[in-house]
Amino acid sequence: MRVFLLMIILFFFLRGNSQTGFKIFYEIDMSDIPLVINWQFVKRPLSHSRIVFNDSMSFSYGLGTGTKDPMKKSKNYGSKVIHHSILSFKDSDVRYIGVNNSSDKKSFFIIDTFKKKEWVFTEDSKTIIGFKCKKAFWVNRSFVQEDSVNKQVADSTIAWYTNEIPLPFGPTEYRGLPGLVLEIFQPTSNGEIRISAMKIEKEDFTIGISPGTKIVLLSGLKKDKK
């Protein structure tokens, strides 16, 4: 019953109202991570993503290796289900993840929650696209294989955020800081991922899921797959 009531409350909230917010264009560099095509290693091309947000909600989505915006002709972000898009809230860990499978022509949003990160704050600072930013990091523990033995290593993901826009949003799952995330540096066992804000614009838009769009719980989706 509690989950059902939550879905109803969030549904009406998600319909949203038009207001002025920000739109940010990010560049994603994974060129250090090996990519194999036809048994040959090739350099990964740069990819891009975008996040739009106001003082209460955000909507982020990928642009692929190009810069063509699937929402270019619409100012109602969330009205179109974009695969792997994320709609989130300022004061909640709840998120809506877009699923759009071209193979079976099914599209819907999954209700899930962000995994909380234990951010460690530092006094380091630098300027990114005109905003003074501070540095924070969190330790991500993972396992890598070394001489046929699983060895635990600790990698630190670094985030640069700005208090000049005091909202907890950022690209994909990188959020929860006291300011907007403008840059991410994440080492992996295969290479490095860097996400950098390249441009920020103000715009009037609406964030909200259109009435009639299918919304499912992640727990229910997992049961259906069994």
ZAPA-172417 format. One line per field, with one value per residue: residue number from 0; chain; residue in three letters; x, y, z of N, C-alpha, C in turn. Coordinates in pm, 1 decimal. Example, Ala and Ser with C-alpha at 12.3 -4.5 7.8 and 13.67 -1.06 7.14 Angstrom:
REM residues 2
seq: [0;1]
mol: [A;A]
type: [ALA;SER]
n_X: [1319.0;1285.0]
n_Y: [-569.0;-225.0]
n_Z: [780.0;708.0]
ca_X: [1230.0;1367.0]
ca_Y: [-450.0;-106.0]
ca_Z: [780.0;714.0]
c_X: [1320.0;1290.0]
c_Y: [-330.0;3.0]
c_Z: [780.0;787.0]
***
This chain:
REM residues 226
seq: [0;1;2;3;4;5;6;7;8;9;10;11;12;13;14;15;16;17;18;19;20;21;22;23;24;25;26;27;28;29;30;31;32;33;34;35;36;37;38;39;40;41;42;43;44;45;46;47;48;49;50;51;52;53;54;55;56;57;58;59;60;61;62;63;64;65;66;67;68;69;70;71;72;73;74;75;76;77;78;79;80;81;82;83;84;85;86;87;88;89;90;91;92;93;94;95;96;97;98;99;100;101;102;103;104;105;106;107;108;109;110;111;112;113;114;115;116;117;118;119;120;121;122;123;124;125;126;127;128;129;130;131;132;133;134;135;136;137;138;139;140;141;142;143;144;145;146;147;148;149;150;151;152;153;154;155;156;157;158;159;160;161;162;163;164;165;166;167;168;169;170;171;172;173;174;175;176;177;178;179;180;181;182;183;184;185;186;187;188;189;190;191;192;193;194;195;196;197;198;199;200;201;202;203;204;205;206;207;208;209;210;211;212;213;214;215;216;217;218;219;220;221;222;223;224;225]
mol: [A;A;A;A;A;A;A;A;A;A;A;A;A;A;A;A;A;A;A;A;A;A;A;A;A;A;A;A;A;A;A;A;A;A;A;A;A;A;A;A;A;A;A;A;A;A;A;A;A;A;A;A;A;A;A;A;A;A;A;A;A;A;A;A;A;A;A;A;A;A;A;A;A;A;A;A;A;A;A;A;A;A;A;A;A;A;A;A;A;A;A;A;A;A;A;A;A;A;A;A;A;A;A;A;A;A;A;A;A;A;A;A;A;A;A;A;A;A;A;A;A;A;A;A;A;A;A;A;A;A;A;A;A;A;A;A;A;A;A;A;A;A;A;A;A;A;A;A;A;A;A;A;A;A;A;A;A;A;A;A;A;A;A;A;A;A;A;A;A;A;A;A;A;A;A;A;A;A;A;A;A;A;A;A;A;A;A;A;A;A;A;A;A;A;A;A;A;A;A;A;A;A;A;A;A;A;A;A;A;A;A;A;A;A;A;A;A;A;A;A;A;A;A;A;A;A]
type: [MET;ARG;VAL;PHE;LEU;LEU;MET;ILE;ILE;LEU;PHE;PHE;PHE;LEU;ARG;GLY;ASN;SER;GLN;THR;GLY;PHE;LYS;ILE;PHE;TYR;GLU;ILE;ASP;MET;SER;ASP;ILE;PRO;LEU;VAL;ILE;ASN;TRP;GLN;PHE;VAL;LYS;ARG;PRO;LEU;SER;HIS;SER;ARG;ILE;VAL;PHE;ASN;ASP;SER;MET;SER;PHE;SER;TYR;GLY;LEU;GLY;THR;GLY;THR;LYS;ASP;PRO;MET;LYS;LYS;SER;LYS;ASN;TYR;GLY;SER;LYS;VAL;ILE;HIS;HIS;SER;ILE;LEU;SER;PHE;LYS;ASP;SER;ASP;VAL;ARG;TYR;ILE;GLY;VAL;ASN;ASN;SER;SER;ASP;LYS;LYS;SER;PHE;PHE;ILE;ILE;ASP;THR;PHE;LYS;LYS;LYS;GLU;TRP;VAL;PHE;THR;GLU;ASP;SER;LYS;THR;ILE;ILE;GLY;PHE;LYS;CYS;LYS;LYS;ALA;PHE;TRP;VAL;ASN;ARG;SER;PHE;VAL;GLN;GLU;ASP;SER;VAL;ASN;LYS;GLN;VAL;ALA;ASP;SER;THR;ILE;ALA;TRP;TYR;THR;ASN;GLU;ILE;PRO;LEU;PRO;PHE;GLY;PRO;THR;GLU;TYR;ARG;GLY;LEU;PRO;GLY;LEU;VAL;LEU;GLU;ILE;PHE;GLN;PRO;THR;SER;ASN;GLY;GLU;ILE;ARG;ILE;SER;ALA;MET;LYS;ILE;GLU;LYS;GLU;ASP;PHE;THR;ILE;GLY;ILE;SER;PRO;GLY;THR;LYS;ILE;VAL;LEU;LEU;SER;GLY;LEU;LYS;LYS;ASP;LYS;LYS]
n_X: [82.5;195.4;391.6;225.3;78.9;292.3;360.7;131.5;135.5;384.6;330.7;144.0;301.8;503.0;396.1;447.2;538.4;592.3;898.7;1184.9;1504.9;1819.6;2032.8;2267.9;2552.4;2742.6;3064.3;3187.8;3459.3;3603.7;3826.7;4054.4;3979.1;3988.7;3855.6;3724.4;3694.1;3613.6;3828.1;4029.2;4194.2;4048.7;4024.2;3800.7;3532.0;3447.5;3167.1;2842.4;2628.7;2329.7;2188.7;1899.4;1759.4;1565.3;1473.2;1383.2;1373.6;1535.0;1640.4;1813.0;1997.5;2139.9;2337.5;2474.7;2742.1;2727.5;2597.6;2333.8;2023.2;1770.7;1556.1;1523.9;1310.2;1122.4;1010.1;935.3;1063.3;1097.1;855.2;894.2;1003.3;1322.9;1583.1;1765.9;1751.0;1721.9;1508.5;1497.3;1485.0;1521.8;1509.3;1494.3;1580.6;1462.8;1431.9;1346.9;1385.8;1434.7;1315.8;1340.3;1284.0;1371.4;1347.7;1125.4;945.1;861.7;808.5;877.0;888.9;1103.7;1073.2;1310.5;1584.0;1856.0;2185.5;2336.6;2624.3;2925.3;3051.3;3364.4;3494.0;3706.6;3948.1;4037.3;4024.0;3899.2;3832.8;3559.3;3408.1;3357.7;3263.2;3338.8;3469.9;3458.2;3634.9;3544.3;3540.9;3473.8;3523.3;3542.9;3516.3;3647.6;3699.4;3981.5;4152.3;4454.0;4730.6;4578.0;4452.8;4206.6;4216.0;4156.8;4105.5;4113.8;3948.4;3926.9;3663.4;3646.1;3486.9;3395.5;3233.1;3000.1;2923.3;2795.8;2575.9;2360.2;2247.7;2170.0;2238.0;2368.2;2562.0;2425.3;2449.0;2595.6;2560.5;2410.8;2574.0;2654.3;2621.3;2602.9;2732.7;3007.8;3223.1;3360.2;3584.1;3672.1;3848.2;3890.0;3918.0;4002.2;4070.6;4023.6;3751.5;3621.4;3405.3;3293.3;3161.1;3066.3;2917.7;2672.9;2336.2;2052.1;1701.1;1350.3;1138.5;961.0;960.4;854.4;655.4;447.7;90.9;-44.9;184.2;360.7;454.1;665.9;757.3;1090.0;1128.2;901.6;952.3;1175.1;1060.5;891.0;1071.5;1164.4]
n_Y: [-119.6;124.7;167.5;187.4;424.2;602.1;593.9;710.3;971.8;1066.7;1049.3;1254.4;1469.0;1451.3;1549.3;1815.0;2169.2;2441.7;2612.2;2829.8;2694.8;2514.9;2392.9;2152.5;2050.5;1765.9;1615.1;1292.2;1100.8;806.6;700.7;572.1;321.1;-3.2;-98.5;-349.0;-434.3;-645.5;-811.1;-630.9;-368.0;-57.1;299.7;444.6;654.5;995.8;1048.8;1189.2;1364.1;1499.6;1713.0;1848.5;2078.7;2210.9;2397.6;2183.0;1933.2;1700.0;1594.2;1361.7;1244.4;1041.9;1126.1;973.3;901.3;1118.4;1455.4;1495.8;1585.7;1410.5;1534.9;1777.2;1901.6;1935.1;2083.2;1958.1;1770.2;1431.6;1360.1;1203.9;874.0;796.0;572.5;463.0;711.9;939.0;1049.9;1258.6;1380.7;1672.8;1647.4;1374.9;1025.1;876.4;759.7;771.0;554.4;544.5;310.0;190.2;-23.1;-102.5;-340.8;-492.6;-291.7;-176.2;62.0;230.2;360.2;283.7;263.3;333.4;356.5;578.5;468.2;546.8;749.1;778.0;1061.7;1228.1;1530.6;1792.6;2065.2;2145.8;2331.7;2455.2;2616.0;2563.4;2590.5;2861.9;2852.1;2839.1;2558.2;2286.5;2004.1;1664.0;1322.8;968.3;637.1;356.1;23.1;-257.6;-569.2;-707.1;-920.7;-1082.5;-1253.2;-1488.8;-1468.2;-1331.3;-1002.0;-742.3;-404.3;-48.6;215.2;562.3;772.6;1088.0;1397.7;1716.5;1994.1;2270.5;2527.8;2749.9;2689.4;2563.9;2287.9;1936.1;1788.4;1598.6;1434.0;1122.8;877.7;1030.9;1227.3;1411.6;1583.7;1906.3;2087.3;2152.6;1898.2;1923.5;1797.6;1469.9;1216.7;895.9;617.8;289.6;-73.0;-116.8;120.9;478.5;699.7;1004.9;1268.7;1569.3;1893.4;2099.6;2310.6;2545.3;2646.3;2865.1;2800.8;2780.8;2528.3;2214.4;1952.1;1630.2;1331.6;1208.5;1171.6;844.1;714.5;416.2;300.2;118.7;-79.6;-154.6;-390.0;-539.3;-575.9;-743.4;-974.5;-1048.7;-1137.2;-1375.5]
n_Z: [0.0;79.3;-118.3;-340.4;-286.4;-292.4;-563.0;-677.0;-568.6;-665.4;-935.8;-994.4;-921.5;-1108.0;-1340.6;-1368.9;-1415.4;-1638.9;-1624.7;-1575.5;-1623.5;-1617.8;-1879.1;-1955.7;-2136.9;-2169.3;-2219.6;-2282.6;-2219.7;-2294.3;-2404.3;-2317.4;-2245.6;-2366.8;-2684.6;-2879.3;-3210.7;-3467.6;-3392.1;-3348.8;-3172.5;-3120.0;-3095.0;-2869.2;-2965.7;-2871.8;-2660.6;-2573.0;-2339.6;-2187.9;-1939.9;-1797.5;-1570.6;-1297.4;-1003.6;-855.2;-988.9;-1218.1;-1545.4;-1726.8;-2013.5;-2275.3;-2565.6;-2737.6;-2970.0;-3127.3;-3163.6;-3188.2;-3069.8;-2915.0;-2795.3;-2911.3;-3044.4;-2851.5;-2548.6;-2325.5;-2113.0;-2053.1;-2147.1;-2364.8;-2386.3;-2337.2;-2391.5;-2111.2;-1996.2;-1715.3;-1466.9;-1192.7;-846.1;-637.8;-353.2;-296.7;-321.0;-509.9;-842.3;-1191.5;-1451.6;-1794.1;-2031.0;-2348.2;-2580.1;-2896.0;-3028.2;-2931.3;-2922.3;-2683.6;-2430.4;-2127.5;-1788.1;-1517.6;-1170.1;-933.3;-695.8;-622.2;-546.7;-248.1;-202.1;-22.0;6.2;21.0;126.4;2.3;9.8;-232.3;-538.4;-854.3;-1172.7;-1386.0;-1692.6;-1630.1;-1368.7;-1024.2;-874.0;-635.7;-498.9;-453.8;-341.1;-372.7;-251.2;-443.9;-417.4;-580.7;-758.7;-912.9;-1146.4;-1086.4;-1173.3;-1169.8;-924.2;-720.0;-633.7;-409.9;-482.5;-439.5;-587.6;-643.2;-719.0;-858.9;-814.4;-937.2;-823.1;-816.6;-590.4;-671.2;-812.5;-624.5;-625.2;-610.4;-842.1;-1126.5;-1389.6;-1498.2;-1247.6;-1073.2;-820.2;-544.0;-409.9;-253.3;-457.5;-813.0;-1022.9;-1231.6;-1341.8;-1374.8;-1276.7;-1323.9;-1245.3;-1380.7;-1390.1;-1644.7;-1763.2;-1789.8;-1716.0;-1811.8;-1750.4;-1866.7;-1825.9;-2090.1;-2182.1;-2069.9;-2047.2;-2014.1;-2002.4;-2081.7;-1977.9;-1931.7;-1694.7;-1674.9;-1663.9;-1915.3;-1889.3;-1895.3;-1973.6;-1922.1;-1602.2;-1395.3;-1108.6;-1005.0;-857.2;-927.3;-1197.9;-1193.5;-1087.4;-1295.2;-1483.0;-1390.6]
ca_X: [0.0;283.6;451.4;118.5;54.2;408.5;350.0;27.0;185.2;489.4;275.2;89.0;414.3;583.3;334.9;533.8;499.0;699.5;973.5;1319.9;1606.0;1948.2;2060.0;2413.2;2604.3;2862.3;3145.3;3229.7;3582.6;3641.8;3922.4;4156.4;3924.4;4001.3;3737.1;3764.9;3604.0;3674.7;3953.1;4130.1;4170.9;4025.9;4002.5;3660.3;3501.6;3384.2;3021.1;2790.2;2501.9;2273.3;2101.2;1822.0;1709.9;1516.4;1504.8;1326.9;1383.4;1631.0;1621.2;1938.4;1987.1;2258.2;2330.9;2557.1;2868.9;2702.4;2542.4;2192.9;1943.1;1637.8;1453.5;1543.2;1183.9;1029.5;1053.7;875.9;1157.8;1032.7;736.2;941.2;1083.1;1454.0;1650.7;1866.3;1733.1;1694.1;1437.5;1523.0;1432.2;1617.9;1503.2;1458.1;1668.3;1383.5;1460.7;1271.7;1479.4;1365.1;1343.9;1278.9;1341.0;1327.1;1322.4;987.2;867.0;808.2;872.1;819.9;982.7;1120.6;1098.3;1424.6;1647.9;1999.9;2269.5;2403.4;2770.1;2985.5;3144.6;3466.4;3513.4;3841.3;3956.7;4087.4;3928.9;3937.6;3721.9;3510.6;3315.2;3326.2;3213.3;3436.2;3428.9;3529.4;3661.1;3502.4;3564.3;3424.9;3603.9;3467.2;3596.0;3616.6;3793.4;4048.1;4222.2;4598.1;4796.5;4474.6;4407.1;4124.3;4275.6;4073.1;4171.7;4023.7;3959.0;3853.3;3596.5;3659.6;3383.5;3411.9;3098.8;2999.4;2824.8;2728.3;2444.6;2350.7;2150.7;2244.6;2228.1;2490.1;2541.5;2388.1;2430.5;2685.1;2476.8;2406.9;2667.4;2587.1;2627.2;2596.5;2855.5;3048.8;3325.7;3379.2;3699.8;3652.2;3936.4;3834.1;4022.2;4043.6;4107.9;3968.2;3633.9;3612.9;3283.5;3321.4;3061.8;3124.1;2835.3;2554.0;2242.6;1923.3;1592.9;1218.3;1097.3;885.5;1007.4;740.4;615.1;314.6;-13.1;-58.8;311.8;368.8;553.4;672.0;855.6;1201.8;1105.6;804.2;1015.5;1259.9;974.4;839.5;1178.5;1192.2]
ca_Y: [0.0;241.3;186.8;231.4;565.1;676.4;603.9;806.6;1105.4;1104.6;1063.3;1388.6;1561.6;1441.8;1616.3;1932.3;2298.8;2505.7;2714.9;2849.4;2610.4;2506.7;2280.4;2134.9;1955.7;1698.3;1531.0;1170.1;1048.5;672.5;657.9;486.5;186.6;-75.1;-139.0;-447.9;-450.8;-738.2;-861.5;-526.1;-261.7;74.4;405.2;479.2;795.0;1071.6;1048.2;1309.7;1353.4;1628.7;1716.8;1971.1;2077.4;2333.5;2397.5;2066.5;1808.9;1695.0;1488.8;1342.9;1145.4;1033.5;1168.5;883.3;954.6;1242.3;1563.7;1509.6;1583.9;1351.0;1621.6;1908.8;1960.8;1935.7;2148.0;1880.7;1661.8;1319.4;1322.9;1099.2;775.1;776.1;459.8;496.6;846.3;935.8;1162.5;1252.7;1488.5;1740.0;1603.7;1233.9;931.8;806.5;795.0;703.7;517.7;518.1;187.4;197.6;-132.2;-97.4;-477.0;-530.3;-168.6;-146.8;175.4;256.2;407.9;198.9;334.0;277.0;457.2;593.5;415.1;658.0;748.6;845.8;1158.6;1288.6;1665.5;1848.5;2210.1;2172.1;2405.9;2497.1;2676.7;2486.6;2671.0;2987.1;2831.6;2790.8;2424.7;2218.2;1863.0;1560.2;1189.5;853.1;518.5;246.1;-99.0;-355.8;-680.0;-730.3;-1048.1;-1064.8;-1384.4;-1588.0;-1450.4;-1212.5;-907.4;-624.9;-275.6;64.0;324.9;680.7;853.5;1229.3;1486.5;1861.1;2049.2;2414.4;2582.4;2861.8;2632.1;2473.7;2180.7;1810.5;1711.5;1571.4;1335.8;985.6;852.2;1114.9;1331.9;1408.9;1681.9;2033.6;2172.9;2084.5;1830.5;1966.6;1708.6;1340.5;1137.8;763.4;510.7;154.5;-174.1;-119.3;253.0;593.0;767.0;1146.5;1336.6;1712.1;1988.9;2182.7;2429.5;2558.5;2743.4;2879.4;2769.6;2753.3;2393.4;2135.9;1816.9;1552.9;1214.6;1227.9;1078.5;727.5;644.9;302.8;310.5;-8.7;-90.0;-240.9;-520.0;-610.3;-612.8;-857.9;-1090.8;-1088.1;-1202.1;-1508.0]
ca_Z: [0.0;87.7;-250.8;-430.5;-258.6;-340.9;-708.7;-710.0;-533.7;-759.1;-1070.0;-1009.1;-912.4;-1229.1;-1454.4;-1378.8;-1469.2;-1713.3;-1554.2;-1625.6;-1561.3;-1686.3;-1968.6;-1961.1;-2235.6;-2118.7;-2308.1;-2212.8;-2280.1;-2250.0;-2505.9;-2257.7;-2225.5;-2494.2;-2759.3;-2979.9;-3325.5;-3564.5;-3334.4;-3345.3;-3075.6;-3179.1;-2996.0;-2852.6;-2995.5;-2764.7;-2658.0;-2508.9;-2267.9;-2149.9;-1824.2;-1778.9;-1433.7;-1234.6;-861.2;-786.4;-1064.7;-1328.3;-1645.9;-1800.0;-2121.1;-2359.6;-2705.8;-2817.4;-3018.9;-3199.4;-3081.7;-3223.1;-2947.9;-2938.2;-2738.0;-2970.3;-3086.2;-2739.3;-2425.1;-2217.6;-2090.5;-1986.1;-2223.6;-2454.3;-2313.6;-2398.2;-2326.5;-2010.4;-1939.5;-1571.1;-1408.5;-1048.5;-764.8;-550.7;-213.7;-288.8;-392.0;-611.1;-981.4;-1296.8;-1557.4;-1918.9;-2106.3;-2479.9;-2659.3;-3035.6;-3076.6;-2901.7;-2926.6;-2551.7;-2363.1;-1996.0;-1687.3;-1400.4;-1045.1;-861.3;-611.1;-635.6;-439.2;-182.0;-203.0;92.8;-49.4;107.9;74.4;10.7;-9.9;-368.0;-621.1;-988.8;-1246.6;-1500.4;-1774.5;-1563.0;-1232.4;-928.2;-830.6;-529.1;-526.8;-359.3;-397.9;-297.4;-278.2;-501.9;-407.1;-684.6;-765.4;-1040.9;-1146.9;-1098.0;-1160.6;-1137.8;-786.9;-704.3;-540.9;-391.8;-496.5;-414.4;-682.4;-599.8;-820.3;-823.9;-867.8;-919.3;-816.4;-791.0;-497.2;-735.3;-845.9;-509.0;-647.0;-597.7;-965.9;-1200.9;-1496.1;-1460.6;-1103.9;-994.0;-763.2;-398.6;-354.9;-224.0;-574.2;-941.4;-1065.6;-1365.3;-1396.7;-1308.3;-1317.3;-1265.1;-1292.6;-1380.2;-1406.6;-1785.8;-1812.7;-1719.1;-1770.5;-1773.7;-1795.4;-1848.4;-1874.6;-2194.9;-2209.3;-1986.6;-2102.1;-1947.5;-2095.5;-2024.1;-2015.2;-1835.2;-1667.1;-1627.5;-1740.9;-1971.3;-1844.4;-1982.6;-1986.2;-1830.2;-1495.9;-1322.9;-1001.9;-1037.9;-794.1;-1007.5;-1324.7;-1167.1;-1069.7;-1427.0;-1559.4;-1332.7]
c_X: [87.2;346.0;348.8;88.8;168.8;401.0;245.9;74.8;288.7;434.8;220.6;199.1;492.4;522.0;398.6;469.4;619.1;766.0;1113.6;1417.8;1733.1;1955.4;2211.7;2449.6;2735.5;2932.5;3196.9;3347.1;3616.7;3746.6;4032.0;4109.2;3924.2;3865.3;3783.2;3656.7;3675.8;3815.6;4064.7;4092.2;4156.8;3998.9;3854.3;3637.0;3440.9;3232.7;2973.9;2659.8;2453.9;2189.2;2029.8;1765.0;1657.2;1543.1;1449.0;1350.1;1492.1;1594.3;1750.5;1922.6;2112.1;2231.2;2412.7;2687.4;2850.7;2651.9;2395.7;2108.0;1805.2;1523.7;1457.5;1411.5;1080.7;1091.4;990.3;961.9;1094.9;907.8;768.1;1030.2;1211.7;1527.2;1764.5;1857.0;1696.9;1623.0;1452.3;1476.2;1540.9;1623.3;1464.2;1559.9;1593.4;1425.2;1373.4;1367.6;1401.3;1410.6;1267.6;1345.5;1285.1;1290.0;1178.0;893.2;796.9;882.8;799.0;928.0;984.2;1144.7;1206.9;1477.2;1797.2;2070.2;2347.6;2554.2;2822.4;3093.9;3238.9;3502.1;3656.9;3834.5;4009.6;3980.4;3987.7;3813.5;3687.7;3398.0;3265.0;3275.1;3326.2;3385.7;3515.9;3537.7;3608.4;3532.4;3496.4;3502.0;3513.7;3554.0;3550.8;3722.9;3852.5;4125.3;4371.6;4666.1;4700.3;4426.5;4325.1;4183.5;4187.7;4156.2;4068.3;4051.2;3875.2;3795.2;3597.3;3549.2;3420.4;3273.5;3106.2;2887.5;2749.4;2592.6;2419.0;2239.3;2225.8;2248.7;2364.1;2462.9;2519.7;2374.4;2516.5;2608.2;2484.8;2504.9;2595.4;2593.4;2628.0;2731.1;2887.4;3157.4;3339.3;3504.1;3689.5;3750.5;3863.9;3949.3;4075.4;4092.4;4040.5;3847.7;3635.2;3487.5;3300.2;3208.3;3128.5;3047.8;2714.0;2467.1;2118.7;1812.7;1461.9;1174.5;1015.4;953.3;888.9;708.4;472.2;214.7;-28.7;69.8;320.9;482.6;550.3;776.0;966.9;1181.5;1005.2;861.6;1102.5;1177.8;922.7;943.2;1210.0;1108.7]
c_Y: [126.4;271.5;239.1;380.1;652.5;696.6;707.1;949.5;1153.5;1126.4;1204.3;1493.5;1566.1;1513.8;1752.7;2058.3;2361.4;2612.5;2725.0;2761.6;2613.5;2382.3;2270.5;2024.5;1898.6;1619.6;1413.2;1108.6;914.4;613.1;567.3;342.9;112.5;-112.0;-230.1;-459.5;-535.1;-779.0;-757.3;-420.8;-128.5;174.8;439.9;626.2;864.2;1056.4;1167.6;1279.7;1492.6;1611.4;1851.0;1965.0;2214.4;2323.3;2277.2;1933.7;1817.1;1581.4;1479.6;1231.8;1151.4;1079.6;1075.9;948.9;1082.3;1349.4;1588.9;1489.9;1525.5;1435.1;1761.6;1978.7;1967.1;2006.8;2079.5;1756.7;1553.7;1275.1;1211.7;1004.6;749.3;666.7;509.4;641.3;832.4;1065.0;1151.5;1380.4;1547.5;1676.1;1457.7;1149.9;851.8;852.7;713.7;679.9;481.1;389.3;195.9;95.3;-130.1;-235.3;-519.4;-410.2;-139.3;-28.7;202.8;315.9;310.6;288.0;261.1;385.5;462.1;524.6;530.7;640.0;829.1;941.9;1211.9;1423.6;1714.2;1999.9;2246.2;2244.0;2433.5;2552.1;2592.6;2565.4;2794.6;2974.6;2779.8;2660.2;2373.4;2069.3;1774.8;1426.0;1084.2;729.6;405.1;121.2;-200.5;-464.9;-689.2;-860.8;-1025.3;-1198.6;-1491.3;-1578.7;-1321.9;-1122.7;-783.3;-497.7;-165.6;174.5;441.3;753.1;998.4;1310.2;1631.4;1923.2;2198.4;2452.8;2700.7;2819.8;2525.4;2370.0;2048.4;1726.1;1691.5;1466.7;1195.3;970.8;940.7;1236.1;1324.5;1502.2;1814.6;2134.1;2089.6;2024.0;1869.7;1877.5;1584.0;1274.2;1003.0;662.7;376.9;55.6;-177.6;15.5;361.2;650.1;911.7;1206.4;1484.7;1796.8;2083.0;2313.7;2427.8;2670.8;2751.4;2859.5;2752.5;2615.1;2330.5;2001.1;1739.3;1437.1;1232.3;1128.2;963.9;652.6;534.2;323.3;181.5;0.5;-184.0;-380.4;-603.7;-656.3;-735.6;-985.0;-1142.0;-1164.5;-1342.2;-1616.0]
c_Z: [0.0;-47.6;-349.1;-412.5;-307.9;-491.0;-748.9;-684.3;-634.2;-898.5;-1091.4;-1002.8;-1042.4;-1348.7;-1476.9;-1434.4;-1538.0;-1627.3;-1612.5;-1548.9;-1642.5;-1773.7;-1984.7;-2059.2;-2182.9;-2230.0;-2226.4;-2287.4;-2216.5;-2343.9;-2450.5;-2238.4;-2358.3;-2553.3;-2872.1;-3085.7;-3429.4;-3522.2;-3333.9;-3240.9;-3148.0;-3067.8;-2989.7;-2889.1;-2873.5;-2774.7;-2574.7;-2436.1;-2231.2;-2023.7;-1822.8;-1637.5;-1393.3;-1084.9;-785.3;-856.3;-1170.6;-1422.1;-1726.0;-1902.3;-2207.6;-2501.8;-2795.6;-2860.7;-3101.3;-3105.7;-3115.9;-3099.1;-2976.0;-2881.5;-2798.4;-3002.0;-2973.9;-2620.4;-2304.4;-2195.7;-2002.3;-2058.8;-2324.0;-2375.5;-2390.9;-2320.5;-2237.1;-1961.9;-1791.6;-1529.5;-1257.2;-980.3;-676.0;-412.3;-198.3;-365.7;-497.8;-750.0;-1075.2;-1413.1;-1683.3;-1984.9;-2237.5;-2570.5;-2800.5;-3087.8;-3052.6;-2891.4;-2792.7;-2490.7;-2231.7;-1906.4;-1570.0;-1278.5;-968.0;-767.5;-639.5;-518.8;-378.4;-182.0;-84.3;42.0;58.0;47.0;97.0;-7.7;-148.5;-449.9;-759.5;-1057.8;-1369.1;-1565.8;-1698.2;-1420.8;-1143.3;-868.4;-716.5;-561.1;-414.3;-423.5;-311.8;-342.9;-325.0;-498.4;-511.2;-682.7;-906.1;-1031.3;-1170.9;-1070.9;-1109.1;-993.2;-780.3;-596.7;-532.0;-402.2;-473.3;-514.8;-632.0;-720.8;-773.2;-890.5;-839.7;-928.8;-781.8;-695.4;-556.5;-791.5;-739.2;-521.4;-659.7;-724.1;-1032.1;-1306.6;-1439.8;-1309.6;-1015.0;-942.3;-610.5;-331.9;-332.0;-338.7;-700.4;-980.5;-1209.9;-1425.2;-1309.5;-1364.7;-1246.6;-1324.5;-1285.8;-1397.2;-1548.9;-1838.6;-1730.8;-1793.4;-1720.0;-1834.8;-1763.8;-1904.6;-1974.1;-2216.0;-2116.5;-2041.6;-2013.4;-2049.6;-2017.6;-2071.4;-1903.1;-1817.5;-1611.4;-1720.0;-1787.8;-1913.9;-1945.1;-2004.9;-1881.2;-1731.0;-1415.5;-1211.9;-1043.0;-979.3;-874.5;-1140.0;-1306.6;-1149.8;-1202.9;-1507.8;-1511.0;-1401.7]
***
